[in-house]
Amino acid sequence: MHAIGLMSGTSMDGVDVALVQTDGEAVFWRGPALTFPFCSATRALLAGAVEDARGVNARTDRPGRLAAAEARITELNAQAVEALIASLRLAPSDIAVVGFHGQTVIHRPDARLTVQLGLGERLARRLGIPVVADMRAADVAAGGQGAPLVPVYHRALAAGLDGPRPLAVLNVGGVANVTFLDGEADPVACDTGPGNALLDDFLFARAGLAFDDCGAIARRGTADEAALARVLAHPFFAAPPPKSLDRNEFREVAKARLGLDGLSLEDGAATLTALTAASVAAVVPLLPATPRRWIVAGGGARNGTLLALLERQLGVPVMTADAVGWSVDALEAEAFAFLAVRALRGLPLTFPATTGCPAPLTGGVVFRP
């Protein structure tokens, strides 16, 4: 099947859209991908929706700015699919399914609550293509973490890679997550800790910057090692996989224990970047074995300072997804195309060792035009 995947992650920086050919088990072809950055007004709307989501008690609640944000994210995802199809001179009938992640605004698996904004039925009618959405809900309802969802796609891609095992795939978005792969066994996965979200928020508040381009700001600073130790003492980092985080889970912890208000722009950026690297290193003793190499995707793979810290702390080769023939930017969008096909076929999206669900579970809601 030709499937399109959509991803707008916890970094809230834009929509990625990608085309793949797959049967939900093997990946036959990875097609073109596009990225559509959010404008400042959309970023502000989504940030406001995240704040308003603190009052959400049920998946259908849409207080404050959530309803407007949901309509906006649906429209932008529709435009992204239409642009990709047009660029390839395809028709909607050429596409079997669209995997629509939506925008996460709250993720509290402890309360069996996760909300991804997005109107799947509206998107399906607009595109004239079946849409699979709401892919985390079934796992969370069954007692799983609902995240990460991409490990089964990492496993499919890694099947075509030569080289030493075990292998770890690290995605650094707003939150960072790892997939541990060793042979044919089901993947082991978890969120490792803050990814780009805390750093991006810090830089925007201090300097109006969306992100640390190539890690240049952090490179000029010095990390506060004592403050890092205080944050890493949080029990999350010692908990075994599977485990997951809300985007803002460590906002107050970082504010209280890192003392960011007393740090310069450069030292604050260095400390937050070091926190991401250190939290990844902290997960290694919790994995079934020590990975012999790491592949990094997501926005963090563009941060040279972070990559250097990771290689130093992990002590094994660290390479980007681009370097092994995958895609740093499109990997998650491709994954949601793959997951949509699996959902159509009733194949599992999550596993006990990736989310803590009681048994391998399929998921997603199918909307037909």
C-alpha positions as CSV (number, residue, x, y, z in Angstrom):
1,M,0.0,0.0,0.0
2,H,1.0,3.6,-0.6
3,A,0.4,5.4,2.7
4,I,1.0,8.9,3.9
5,G,2.0,9.8,7.5
6,L,1.6,13.0,9.4
7,M,3.5,14.1,12.5
8,S,3.4,17.3,14.5
9,G,5.4,16.6,17.6
10,T,5.9,18.0,21.1
11,S,8.4,20.5,19.8
12,M,5.4,22.2,18.2
13,D,7.5,23.5,15.3
14,G,5.6,22.2,12.3
15,V,4.0,19.4,10.4
16,D,6.0,16.7,8.7
17,V,4.3,14.6,5.9
18,A,5.8,11.5,4.2
19,L,4.9,8.8,1.7
20,V,5.9,5.2,2.1
21,Q,5.0,1.9,0.5
22,T,4.5,-0.9,3.0
23,D,2.3,-3.8,4.0
24,G,2.7,-2.8,7.7
25,E,5.4,-5.4,8.2
26,A,8.1,-4.6,5.7
27,V,9.0,-1.2,4.2
28,F,9.3,-1.5,0.4
29,W,9.9,2.1,-0.4
30,R,10.4,5.4,1.5
31,G,9.2,8.2,-0.7
32,P,9.4,12.0,-0.6
33,A,8.7,14.0,2.5
34,L,7.9,17.6,3.2
35,T,8.0,19.9,6.3
36,F,5.7,22.8,6.9
37,P,6.9,25.0,9.8
38,F,4.2,26.6,12.0
39,C,3.9,30.4,11.9
40,S,4.3,32.3,15.2
41,A,0.5,32.6,15.6
42,T,0.0,28.9,15.3
43,R,2.8,28.2,17.7
44,A,1.3,30.6,20.2
45,L,-2.2,29.0,19.8
46,L,-0.7,25.5,20.4
47,A,1.2,26.7,23.4
48,G,-2.0,28.1,24.8
49,A,-3.8,24.9,24.1
50,V,-1.2,23.0,26.1
51,E,-1.7,25.4,29.0
52,D,-5.5,25.0,28.8
53,A,-5.2,21.2,28.6
54,R,-4.3,21.2,32.3
55,G,-8.0,21.4,32.9
56,V,-8.8,18.3,30.8
57,N,-10.3,15.4,32.6
58,A,-11.6,13.4,29.6
59,R,-10.4,12.8,26.1
60,T,-13.3,14.7,24.6
61,D,-12.8,17.8,26.7
62,R,-11.9,20.9,24.7
63,P,-11.7,23.9,27.1
64,G,-10.3,27.3,26.3
65,R,-8.2,27.3,23.2
66,L,-8.3,23.6,22.5
67,A,-11.2,23.6,20.0
68,A,-9.6,26.4,17.9
69,A,-6.2,24.6,18.0
70,E,-7.8,21.3,16.9
71,A,-9.4,23.0,13.9
72,R,-6.2,24.7,13.0
73,I,-4.0,21.6,13.3
74,T,-6.5,19.6,11.2
75,E,-6.4,22.3,8.5
76,L,-2.6,22.4,8.4
77,N,-2.3,18.7,8.2
78,A,-4.8,18.6,5.3
79,Q,-2.8,21.3,3.5
80,A,0.4,19.2,4.0
81,V,-1.1,16.1,2.5
82,E,-2.6,18.0,-0.4
83,A,0.8,19.7,-1.1
84,L,2.6,16.3,-1.0
85,I,0.1,14.7,-3.4
86,A,0.2,17.7,-5.7
87,S,4.0,17.7,-5.8
88,L,4.0,14.1,-6.9
89,R,1.2,14.5,-9.4
90,L,-0.8,11.8,-7.6
91,A,-4.6,11.5,-7.1
92,P,-6.2,10.8,-3.7
93,S,-7.2,7.4,-5.1
94,D,-3.4,6.5,-5.3
95,I,-3.2,6.7,-1.5
96,A,-4.6,3.8,0.5
97,V,-4.5,5.5,3.9
98,V,-3.3,8.5,5.9
99,G,-1.9,8.1,9.4
100,F,-2.8,11.2,11.4
101,H,-1.0,11.6,14.7
102,G,-2.5,15.0,15.7
103,Q,-1.0,17.3,18.3
104,T,-0.5,16.0,21.8
105,V,-1.6,18.5,24.4
106,I,-1.7,16.3,27.5
107,H,-0.3,12.9,28.2
108,R,-1.1,11.4,31.6
109,P,-1.1,7.6,31.2
110,D,-1.2,7.3,35.0
111,A,-4.7,8.7,34.7
112,R,-5.4,6.7,31.5
113,L,-5.6,10.0,29.7
114,T,-3.9,11.1,26.5
115,V,-5.2,13.8,24.1
116,Q,-4.0,14.3,20.5
117,L,-5.9,17.2,18.9
118,G,-7.1,16.4,15.4
119,L,-10.4,15.8,13.6
120,G,-9.9,12.6,11.8
121,E,-13.4,12.5,10.3
122,R,-13.0,16.0,8.9
123,L,-9.6,15.2,7.5
124,A,-10.9,12.0,5.7
125,R,-13.8,13.9,4.1
126,R,-11.5,16.8,3.0
127,L,-8.9,14.5,1.4
128,G,-11.2,11.7,0.1
129,I,-8.8,9.2,1.7
130,P,-9.3,6.9,4.7
131,V,-7.6,8.3,7.8
132,V,-6.4,6.4,10.9
133,A,-6.1,8.7,13.9
134,D,-6.1,8.5,17.7
135,M,-3.5,5.8,17.7
136,R,-2.5,6.1,21.4
137,A,-5.9,5.9,23.1
138,A,-6.4,2.1,23.0
139,D,-3.0,1.4,24.6
140,V,-3.6,4.0,27.4
141,A,-7.1,2.6,28.0
142,A,-5.6,-0.8,28.4
143,G,-3.2,0.5,31.0
144,G,-0.2,1.1,28.7
145,Q,1.9,4.2,28.5
146,G,0.6,5.1,25.0
147,A,4.2,6.0,24.1
148,P,6.5,5.6,22.3
149,L,4.6,4.3,19.2
150,V,7.4,4.3,16.7
151,P,9.5,1.3,17.9
152,V,7.7,-1.2,15.6
153,Y,8.7,1.0,12.6
154,H,12.3,1.3,13.9
155,R,12.4,-2.5,13.9
156,A,11.1,-2.7,10.3
157,L,13.8,-0.2,9.2
158,A,16.6,-1.9,11.2
159,A,15.9,-5.2,9.5
160,G,17.6,-3.8,6.4
161,L,20.7,-2.6,8.3
162,D,24.0,-4.4,8.6
163,G,26.3,-3.8,11.6
164,P,26.5,-4.7,15.2
165,R,23.6,-5.4,17.5
166,P,22.1,-4.5,19.9
167,L,21.2,-1.2,18.3
168,A,19.4,1.8,19.9
169,V,17.4,4.3,18.0
170,L,17.0,7.6,19.7
171,N,14.4,10.2,18.7
172,V,14.9,13.6,20.2
173,G,11.8,15.7,19.8
174,G,10.2,17.7,22.6
175,V,10.6,14.5,24.6
176,A,13.4,12.0,23.9
177,N,12.6,8.3,23.5
178,V,14.7,5.2,22.8
179,T,14.1,1.9,21.0
180,F,16.3,-1.0,21.9
181,L,16.6,-3.6,19.1
182,D,18.3,-7.0,19.3
183,G,17.6,-9.6,16.6
184,E,14.0,-10.7,16.1
185,A,12.8,-10.0,19.7
186,D,10.1,-7.4,20.3
187,P,11.6,-4.0,20.7
188,V,12.1,-2.5,24.2
189,A,11.4,1.2,24.4
190,C,10.7,4.2,26.7
191,D,10.9,7.9,27.0
192,T,14.3,8.9,28.4
193,G,13.6,12.4,29.6
194,P,13.4,15.9,28.2
195,G,14.4,16.3,24.6
196,N,14.2,19.8,23.0
197,A,11.1,21.2,24.8
198,L,12.8,22.6,27.8
199,L,15.7,24.1,25.8
200,D,13.4,25.6,23.2
201,D,11.1,27.1,25.8
202,F,14.1,28.6,27.7
203,L,15.6,30.1,24.5
204,F,12.3,31.5,23.4
205,A,11.6,33.1,26.9
206,R,15.1,34.5,27.1
207,A,16.0,35.5,23.6
208,G,12.9,35.0,21.4
209,L,14.7,32.1,19.6
210,A,12.8,29.0,18.4
211,F,15.8,26.6,19.0
212,D,19.5,26.3,19.4
213,D,20.7,26.2,15.8
214,C,23.3,23.4,15.6
215,G,23.8,23.7,19.3
216,A,25.9,26.8,18.9
217,I,24.6,28.6,22.0
218,A,25.1,25.6,24.2
219,R,28.6,25.1,22.8
220,R,29.6,28.5,24.2
221,G,28.3,27.8,27.7
222,T,29.2,25.6,30.6
223,A,26.8,23.1,32.1
224,D,26.0,23.2,35.8
225,E,26.9,19.7,36.8
226,A,25.6,20.0,40.4
227,A,22.3,21.2,39.1
228,L,22.1,18.3,36.7
229,A,22.7,15.8,39.5
230,R,19.8,17.3,41.4
231,V,17.4,16.8,38.4
232,L,18.8,13.3,37.7
233,A,17.9,12.3,41.2
234,H,14.2,12.4,40.2
235,P,12.8,8.9,40.4
236,F,11.7,8.9,36.8
237,F,15.3,8.3,35.6
238,A,15.8,5.2,37.8
239,A,12.5,3.6,36.7
240,P,12.8,0.8,34.2
241,P,11.2,0.8,30.8
242,P,8.5,1.1,29.7
243,K,7.8,4.7,30.9
244,S,6.7,7.9,29.2
245,L,6.5,11.7,29.8
246,D,4.2,14.6,29.1
247,R,6.0,17.4,27.3
248,N,5.9,19.7,30.3
249,E,6.6,17.0,32.9
250,F,10.0,18.4,33.9
251,R,9.2,22.1,33.5
252,E,8.8,22.8,37.3
253,V,11.5,20.3,38.3
254,A,14.0,22.0,35.9
255,K,13.0,25.4,37.2
256,A,13.4,24.4,40.8
257,R,16.5,22.3,40.5
258,L,18.5,23.8,37.7
259,G,18.3,27.4,38.8
260,L,17.9,28.6,35.2
261,D,17.0,32.1,36.2
262,G,20.5,32.5,37.6
263,L,22.3,31.2,34.5
264,S,23.3,33.1,31.4
265,L,21.8,32.2,28.1
266,E,24.8,30.1,27.1
267,D,25.1,28.3,30.4
268,G,21.4,27.6,30.6
269,A,21.4,26.2,27.1
270,A,24.5,24.1,27.9
271,T,22.9,22.8,31.1
272,L,19.6,21.8,29.4
273,T,21.5,20.2,26.5
274,A,23.6,18.2,29.0
275,L,20.4,17.2,30.8
276,T,19.1,15.5,27.6
277,A,22.4,13.7,27.0
278,A,22.7,12.6,30.6
279,S,19.1,11.3,30.8
280,V,19.8,9.2,27.7
281,A,23.0,7.8,29.3
282,A,21.0,7.1,32.5
283,V,18.7,4.7,30.6
284,V,21.5,2.4,29.4
285,P,21.8,0.3,32.6
286,L,18.0,-0.2,32.5
287,L,18.1,-1.8,29.0
288,P,18.4,-5.5,28.4
289,A,22.0,-5.1,27.2
290,T,24.4,-2.2,26.3
291,P,23.7,-0.9,22.7
292,R,26.8,-1.1,20.5
293,R,25.7,1.9,18.5
294,W,23.0,4.6,18.5
295,I,21.1,6.2,15.6
296,V,19.6,9.6,16.3
297,A,16.6,11.2,14.6
298,G,14.4,14.2,15.3
299,G,15.3,17.8,15.7
300,G,18.0,16.9,18.3
301,A,20.0,15.1,15.5
302,R,20.7,18.6,14.1
303,N,22.3,19.7,17.3
304,G,26.0,19.0,17.0
305,T,26.7,19.8,20.7
306,L,24.1,17.3,21.8
307,L,25.6,14.6,19.5
308,A,29.1,15.2,20.8
309,L,27.8,14.9,24.4
310,L,26.0,11.7,23.6
311,E,29.0,10.0,22.0
312,R,31.2,11.0,24.9
313,Q,28.7,9.7,27.5
314,L,27.6,6.6,25.7
315,G,31.1,5.5,24.7
316,V,30.0,3.9,21.4
317,P,29.4,5.3,17.9
318,V,26.5,7.8,17.6
319,M,25.3,8.6,14.1
320,T,22.3,10.4,12.6
321,A,19.4,8.7,10.8
322,D,20.6,10.5,7.6
323,A,24.0,8.8,7.9
324,V,22.5,5.3,7.7
325,G,20.1,6.2,4.8
326,W,17.0,6.9,6.9
327,S,15.6,10.4,7.5
328,V,16.3,12.7,10.5
329,D,13.3,14.8,9.7
330,A,10.7,12.5,8.3
331,L,11.2,9.3,10.4
332,E,8.2,9.9,12.6
333,A,5.9,10.9,9.8
334,E,6.9,7.7,7.9
335,A,6.2,5.8,11.1
336,F,2.6,7.0,11.2
337,A,2.1,5.9,7.6
338,F,3.4,2.5,8.6
339,L,1.3,2.4,11.8
340,A,-1.8,3.3,9.8
341,V,-1.4,0.3,7.5
342,R,-0.8,-1.9,10.6
343,A,-4.0,-0.6,12.1
344,L,-6.0,-1.3,8.9
345,R,-4.6,-4.9,9.1
346,G,-5.3,-5.3,12.8
347,L,-1.6,-5.7,13.5
348,P,-0.1,-4.6,16.9
349,L,1.1,-1.1,17.3
350,T,2.3,-1.5,20.8
351,F,3.9,-4.2,22.9
352,P,4.3,-5.0,26.6
353,A,8.0,-4.0,26.3
354,T,7.4,-0.7,24.6
355,T,4.4,0.7,26.5
356,G,3.6,-1.7,29.3
357,C,0.3,-2.8,27.7
358,P,-0.9,-6.2,28.9
359,A,-0.5,-7.8,25.4
360,P,0.4,-6.7,21.9
361,L,-2.3,-4.3,20.9
362,T,-3.6,-2.8,17.7
363,G,-5.1,0.7,17.8
364,G,-6.3,3.7,16.0
365,V,-9.7,4.8,14.8
366,V,-10.4,4.5,11.1
367,F,-12.4,7.3,9.4
368,R,-13.6,6.8,5.9
369,P,-14.5,9.6,3.5
